[in-house]
Amino acid sequence: MIFHSLKSTTPIIKSVELNTDAKAEKVLKGIPSSPGLSMGKAVIINPEIELLTNDKISSFDIPKEIDRLDFAINELTEEFTYLLNKVQLESKNISAVIEANIMILNDSFLIDSIKKRIKKGYSSESSVIQEFDSQKQFLLFSKDSILKERVVELDQIKERLIHVLRNKHISFIIGKNSIVIAQSLLPTDVVQFRESKIAGIITEVGGISAHSSILARSFDITEVIGVKDATSCIEDGSIVIIDGNTGIITINPTSATIENFKLLKSKELENRSRLTELISKPSTTIDGYKIHLMANVNFPEDLDKQILEGAEGIGLLRTENLVIESGHFPNEEEQFNWYERIVKLAFPKPVTFRAFDMGSDKYAEGMPKHESNPALGFRGIRFLLHRKDIFKSQILAVLRTSAKKNARFMIPMVSTVNEVLQTLELLEECKVILREDSVPFDENMPVGIMIETPASALQSSILAKYCNFFSIGTNDLTQYTLAADRTNELVSETFDSFHPAVIKLIKMTIDSAKANNITVAICGELGGHAASTALLIGLGIDELSVTPPTLLELKKRVRTLSYSDSKILTENVLKCNTYNEVRQLLENA
């Protein structure tokens, strides 16, 4: 969602010139967001807006400025609606992304607030900038990566609205197989560029959970994000190779590099064809050790993808997304309808409902105060036990959903045994209510906990006696174990899930689960990391829950490994003193 225009000199691309040796080859690194290998000519999209936050107008111009705002909102809404109608039959997920943009653009509170600023004597452009910047402050300081990515989208809508106010339009007529390079993109931009049959996208900002990235993956467009100064260090019209699997970008590739690209591309196409054959095959090592592969899901619309990729169920459903999406804590009936839809779509595969993992960094309603460090504050089960009214309504909704006997319930951010005992008491109270009302539910619905804190890992042998399963959230476990904020670039080198201390806590948790005959899963990013598969198998993990696009690659790795060899590897890893030693051992395995 950013306002930009294409350089008028951009040619229509019919083929890629192979003779590029005259220019020096250059390599950039970004974050892989949508997998694939692509090559094409660069089309640079530059922001062209001078943001004026205090542009004043006379009182006589106020009605005209309000009319300009209304016209711009209507025009941009029409553009978004036109694109929505184009993609509505393709996927509910894609439609939901564009609908979310339309809702933001037409939010009555937002529009009224902008108009109030206009009435105070600011131009439409300045009023839009001021109000959008004000609205995004809460998200900007969030510890939650998904919410931070929504800040980028707010900026993009803001800037597009200003473009319309200034009567500037974007041309999406570019050459087939182009590589689009921009600071960031609106989801609607991605829809438009898809029609031009672009080969790839490179952005300077964004996140893998941003709506534009979701669409890129849905449309099978290779994408790399977080490439610093990409619009200035890549020349318009230059040949670019983009690797959405590794995040490597090659500019002005030599003939030798291009030939290597063609070879890798051919192998990729063959690999994709082979991977689809794995959907119906078991995820079992060559010596018979079974690993259950599950999907992490944010919304009901994501289920189409996870079913296609052959997931055995949903290992993590982030129910707090319902709160964020609706803008309030939904009542029992609203929750039941959302949960029931998911359970029906997944049936008979299991669905793991994680209780609202809320904190003041994600949502303000019901929080007693703003916190300076929400990641260590009043979040997860701590908040839920404080607001038992909210917690009970969720437990009741999940229990009602469990009547199909494929629902599981999971408690987030556990750090004490008492938190689990209080939750189990609430669960029993809710069961009594449903029994009295003759509402069917699963009397034996499995209840598990997230192992995200060192405290829960260290007490896992006790906690295992009170639940049916563990799910290790390696992202937070790493953050809290190493005292390294997972969103802080300054400590990114310290934040490493391959740190020996993190691995030892994972082993302790798995051993506790095995000793108490309960299952244990990994639902953090470590579960999908290529270097970690053998390690986790050797540690004795039962289940890996990952994003749907990585499922088949993960299954392929599992099916090529030996459990006995993985155990030997793991024994050696546990002797390592540094994460560098761990990584080196895993890379050489």
N, C-alpha and C positions, 0 to 999 in steps of 0.2 A: 504494500500500500504506500507507494511513494510517488511523488510527482516528478516526472521526468519527460524528456523528449529524445527521440532518436536523432543522431546526426544525419543531416540531409544527404550526406555523401555516401551513406551506407548502401552497398550494392546488393542486388539480388544474387544469392549464392547458388550456383548450379553445380559446382564441383569444387573439390579441394585441391589447391596447387601443391604438388609434391616437392618441388624444388625450393626448399627453404634454407639450404645450407649457407646462403649469403648472410643471413642474420644469426646473431648469437642465440643459441638455445638457452632458455631461462626456466627455472623450476620454482613454483610457489607451493605452499602447503596450507590447506584449510581443513575444515571439519567435514567428513563425508556425511551427506544427508540423504541422498537418494542414489542407490547403487547403480553401477553400470560403467561402461567405457564409451566415450564419445569423442569425435574429432570434428572440427568445423572452423569457420571464420568467426572471429570475435565481433560482436555487435555491442558497442559500449552505450550504456544508458546513463546519462549524466543528470543529476539534480540541477535544476536551474532556477531555484527560488531563493530570493533574498528575504529572509524572515524578519518582518518588522512587527515587533510586539507592542509598540506604543504609538502606532500611527493614528493621529486624532482626526476627527471630523467635526463639522459644525452641527448644531442642533437641527438645522434645516435639512441636513443630509441623512438624518437618522431613518426616516421612513424608506428612503431609497436604498440604504444599506441593508435594512431588514428584508426588503423585496429581493435584493441581490442574493442574500443568504438563502431565502426560500427557493429561489430559482435554481441556485447551485445544488442544493440538497435534492430537489426534485430531479434535476438532470442527471446527477450522479446515481441516484436511486434507479432511474430508468435504465442507465447503463448496466448496473449490477443485475437488475431484474431481467434484462435481455439475455445476459450471460447465464443467469440461473435457469431460464427457460430452455437454454441450449443443452445444459448438462443434467437437467432434472431426471431424465430417464436413464442416465448412465449409472448413477450411484447416489444413495441417500447420504453417504459420507461427504461426497463432493458438494452436493446441494446444501448440506448443513453448513459447510464452510462459508459459502457465499451468503446464505441466509443470515449468518452471524454478522457479517459485514453490513448488511442492509439494516439489521436491528440496531447496531451501533450508530449508524448514520442517522437513523430516524428516532433515536431515543429522545422522548419528550423532555426529560430533565436536562439533557445535554443541550438541546436546541434552545430551550427557555433560558438556560444559563448564558449561552452565547448572545442571545438577544438582549439580555440584561446588560451585558458589557457594551453592546452597541449603543444602548440607551444612555450609557454613561459617557458616550462621546468617542468610542473607539471604532475604527473601520471594521468591516466584516472580517477581513483577513486577520487583523490583530486580535479581534475577539475570538475567532476560531483558534488561533495559536494559544492564546492565554487559557482558554477553557480546556482544550485538549491537554495542554501541559499540566494544568491543575489536576485533571482527572487521572493522569497517568502516574502521579507522584506516589500513590499508594502501591501501585504495581512495581514501580521502579525500585523500591527498597525491599521488595519481597525476597525472601530466601528461596522461594519456589521457582525453579527454572522455567516451568511452563507459563507461569504468570509473567515472568520477566519477558518472555517472548511475545506476550500480548502487548507489551509496551511498544515494541517495534511496529505492530499492526496498527495501534492507535496513531503513531506518528505517520504511518503510510496513509491512513484515511484522512488525517489532518492535511497532509500535503497535497493529496489528490483533490480534496475539496477546495484548497486554495488555487490549484491549477484551473479548476472549473470557474471559480470566481474571477480569475484573470483571463478567462476565455482562451486557455491554452489546451490543446488536444494532443493526444499521443497517437502516433502511427504505429500499428503493429504489423505493417507489411514489410516483412524482412525475409531473407532467403531461407530456403529449406536447409536443414542441418546446421543452422547458425548456433553459436554459443553465446547466449545472452549474459552480459556482465553488468551488474547494477549494485548500488548500495543495498537495496532491498526491493522486494516485489510484493504487490498485492496478490491475493489469490486470483482475483479477476484477471490480472496481468498474465498469470500462468495459464489460465484458460485461453486467453487470446493468443498467446505465443504457441500454445499447443496446436492451435489451428494452422499456424505457419510451419508446423512440423520441425520445431527447433530440436537440436541434438542435446543441448545441455544448458545449465544455469550455474553461474558463479555469483555469489553475493558477498558483500563486505560484512554484513551483519545478518542476524537471524538465528533461528534455533531449529533443531530437528523436530520439535513439536509445534512450530509455527504453522499457521494454516497454509501458507504458500509452499512450505516443505512437504506438508501432508499431501497437497495436490500434486506436487512434482512426483512423489512416489506413486500416487494413484495413477498418474498418466505415464509412468515409466520413463520419466525424463531424468537423465543423470544430473545430479546437483551436488555442488560443494559450497559450503557456507563459511563465514568467518574468515574470509581471505582479505587481510589488511591491505587497503589502498589498491584493490583490484582494478577499479575504474581508471586509476591514473598510471599504474605500472603495466597494464596490458594495452597495447595499441589497437585501435579500431581497425578491423580488417585483417589482423594477424591470425595465423593458424594456431589453434589451441587444441591440446589434447586434455581431456578432463577424466579423472578416475574417481568415480563416486564410491568406490570401495575403500580406497586408501586416503582420499583427500588430496592427492598429488595432481598438480596442474602443470603442464609443460607448454611453454610459449615458444613459437618459432622452432618446432622440432626439426631435427636433422632428418635426412632421408632414412638413416639407420633407425632412428627413434620411431619414425612412421611405420617402417616395415615391422618393427617389434610390436607396435600398436595393432597392426593388422593381424598379427599372429595371436596376440592376446585376445583380440575381439572375436576371432574365430573360435578360440578355446572357450570364451565366455558363452557364446551362443550354443556350443555343444554342451557346456556344463548346465546351462539353463534347461535344455531339453532333457538332460539326464536327471536333474533335480526333480522335475515334475513326476518322474517315475517313482520317486521316493515317498510320495504322499501316502500311499497305501501300505508302505513297508514299515516294519517295526523299528523303533529306535533302540537297537540292541547292539552291544559290542560284539566283536567277532568270537568272543568266548562266552557269550550268553548273558551278560549283565544288562539288565533292563533300566533305561533312563526314560522317565515320563517327560515328554516335551509339551509344555503348555504355553499359552499366549498371555502377554500383558495387554490389557484392553482399557481404553479411556471412555469410549462411548459405544452404544449399541451398534452404531454404523460400522464400527471396526470389525464386527463379527464376520461379515462377509469375507474379509481377507483371511482371518484366522482359520475359518472353516476350509477355505480353498487351500491353505498351506498345510492342512492336515494336522492341526494342533489337537491334542488329546483332551483339551478343555481350557478353561481360563484360570490361570494360576494367580492372577491379580487383576481385580476390577477396582479401579480408583473411584469409589463412590462420591468423593468430594467434588468430582467434576460436575455432578448433578447440581450441587450447591452453587458452584462458580458459574455454571451455564445459566441457571434460573435466576441468580441474583438474590436468593433467599434460602433459608433452610426449609426444604419442602416438607409438607405434612406426610403422615403415614400413607395416605392413599396415593399421593403423587409419587412417593418412593416406590410403593408396591407396583404401580403401573410400569415404572421404568425398569425395576428389577425383574418383573414378570416377563417383560418383553425379551430381556436378555436370556433368562432361563429357558424360555420357549425356543429361542433361536439356537441355543447351544445344546439343548436336550438331545441325547441323554448324557452328554459330556458334562463334567462338573464345572461349576462356576464358583470362584472364591471371591466373596464380597469383603473387601477391606472396609472396616468401619471408617467413618469420616476422619480422615487424617488432616484435621483443620488446626490452624494456628492463626495468630494475628497477621502473619505474613501472607496468608491466603485469603482470609475473610474476616471482616471486622465485627459483624453482627454477633452479639452474645459474648464478646470478649470483654473482660472487666477493664482492661486498659491497653494502650499501645505499648509494645515491648521493644526495647532497643536491640534485643537479640532473640527473635522468635524461635530460631532453631534450637535454642537451649531453654525455651520457655514453656508457655502454657499451650501445649499443642497435643494432638493425638488423643490418647486415652486420658491424659490429664484433663483436657478440656471437656471431653465427653462425660467423665465422672462428675465434673463440676456442673454440667448442664444435662442432668439425667433425663429431663423432659425430652430433649433432642435425641439423646442416646436411646431411650426407650422406644420412641417412635420409629427409629431405624431398626432396632432389634425386632419389633413387631412386624415391620414390613418385610424384613428378610425371612423371618420365621414363616410368614404366610406364603412367601415365595418358595420355601423349602418343601412344600407339599409334594412337589415333583421328585423329591429326594435326589436332586443333583446340585444343591446349594451348600456352600461352606461359608463360615463366618470367621473373620480374622481381625485381631485387635492390633492396632498400630502403636508404636513408640512405647512399648512396655519397658519399665525399668525396675518394677517391684512385683513381688508375688501378690501383694495385697491388691494391686490393680486388676489382676486376673481374677482373684476371688470375688471382688466387688462386681466385676462384669458377669461372672457366672451367677451371682445372686440376682442381678437384674434380668438375666436370661430366664431364670426360673420364674420370676415374677411375671414376665411376659408370657411364658408358657401357660401359667395359671389363667391369665386373662383370656387367652385364645381357647383354652379348654372350656371355660365357663360359657364362652360365646359359640361353642361348637365349630370353631374355625379349624380346618385341617392344617397340619404342619408336620414336619419331620421331627419326631420326638428325639431322635438321635443325630440331629444335624451336627456335623463335625465342627468343632471350634478350635481355632489355632491362634498363634501369636506371631507377630513380626519380631525377629531378632535383629534389632537395629542399634542397640546400645551395648557397650561393653558390659554393663550391669546385667542385662538379660542373658548375654552369652556366658558370663561367669556363673550365673545362677540357673543355667539351662537344665542342669540335672534335676533341680527342684521344680522348675516351671513345667518340665515335660510330664510331671505327674498330674497336671491339671488341664491338659489340652490334648487334642488329637493330632496336631501337626505343628511343625515350625516352618516359617518361611523367612529366610535370611535376606534382609535388604542390604546388600553389600555397599551401596552408595552411602547411606547414612552410617552404617557400621564403620566404614573407613573414615568418614568425617569425624565421628566422635572418638574413635580410637586414636587417631593421629592428631586430633585438635586442629584440623585443617579444613576450613570452610570450602566446601565443594564448589562454590560459585565464585571464589576469590582467586583471580589469576595470579596474584602475588605468591600464593602458596600452592600453585598447581603442581609443582614438582614434588611437594611433600605429600599431596593427596594421591595415593597410589594403593589400589586394592591388592597389589601383589606384595605389599609390605609383610614381612614375616609375622608381625604382631596380629595383623588382620587374618592371615591364613591360620594362625594358631587358634584364634577365637572361633573361626569357622569350623575347624576340626573339633574343638571342644563341644560346639553345639551339635554337630553331627553325631559325635560319640554319645552324647547325652540322649539324643533322639533314639539311636539304635538300642541303647541300654533300656529304654522304656517302651520299645516297640511302637514308636510313632514315626511317621514319615517326615522328611525334611527336604525343603526346596530352596533354590536360589531364585530370587526374583529381581535382583539388581543387575546392573550393566555387566558385571563380571560373568554372569551366566552365559552371555552371548559372545564373550571375547574369545577369539580363535585360540589364543595361547592358553586359555584357562580350562578348556574342555577336559583334557587328560588329567589335569590336577584335580578338578572337581569330581571326576569319576573315581580317581584313586582315593579321594577322601571319603567316598561312600555316599555321595549325594543321591537322593531318590528321584528328584524332579528338578527340571530347569524351566523357568518361565521367562520368555523373552518376547521382544517385539515380533509380530508376524513375519516381516520380511526376512528375518534371520533364521527362521525355523528350519527350513530345508537344508541350508548350509550347515546348521548345527547338527541336524540328523545325519548328514553325510559324514561329518567328523566322527560322531559317535559310532557309526557303523564301520569305521576304519580302525578304531582303537581296540586295544586289548585291556580288559579290566586288570589282569594280573600285571601287565607291564605298567599300567597307570599307577598301580599301588606302589611299585618299586620307585617310579618317578616321584611320587608324592612323599615317600619316605626320605628321599634325597632333598626334596624341596624344604621339608620341615627342619633340615639341618642347616639351612642357609641363615646367614646373619643379616643380610641386606636385601632390599628389593632388586638391586642390580644383579645380585647372584641368582635370585629367583628367576628373573626374566631371562638371564643368559642360559640357565639350565632348561627352562621351558622352550626357548627358541631353538636350542640344540637337540631337543628330544626328537 
